[in-house]
């Protein structure tokens, strides 16, 4: 399931992020690719050890923390420290690949199973051509190119690519989530239930039926979650 999370970053945070990015040094993205990804990957990445990366990571993690939609959709147990990449010029695409199942965070050494892949767009779509995130889904290829500050979540099991950028630069933040609920199917049902509970509550106010259904949500989460 693909989920769009709008306005993860405020306009203010986007400006801050861009100021930090303007000072940052980019390096070849192949340096963090596995054997399979190495063939397909042709982009640039921010060094994880740079002070710019650290400031950007903190900014993104803080924004994620206050976002209820991100929590409901990903049900995060562990979040990989966010990374930053850029596509443009001679380094402008990332061919079809699957993200590694277990990622080791460089800063902490912590292992994180990738259940949900996240891309947070930092460049406005009109500032570059191409650069769609294309995700192979049972329904066909889904192409995603969002406004700066918006994020897409997709199952880490899917084959995906970033199509060549033919004008300008596509800058994005990406990371993985190990979810409390490992199954994409179960996570999806919980998300649907949670969103509909929210809408029912907005439309009709609190009722005993809603209290019961909310109980069902939590009981399912209790049954499926691993904390
Ligand atoms: Ni990927």
Boltz pocket constraint, residues with backbone or C-beta under 6 A from the ligand:
constraints:
  - pocket:
      binder: B
      contacts: [[A, 97], [A, 98], [A, 99], [A, 160]]
      max_distance: 6.0
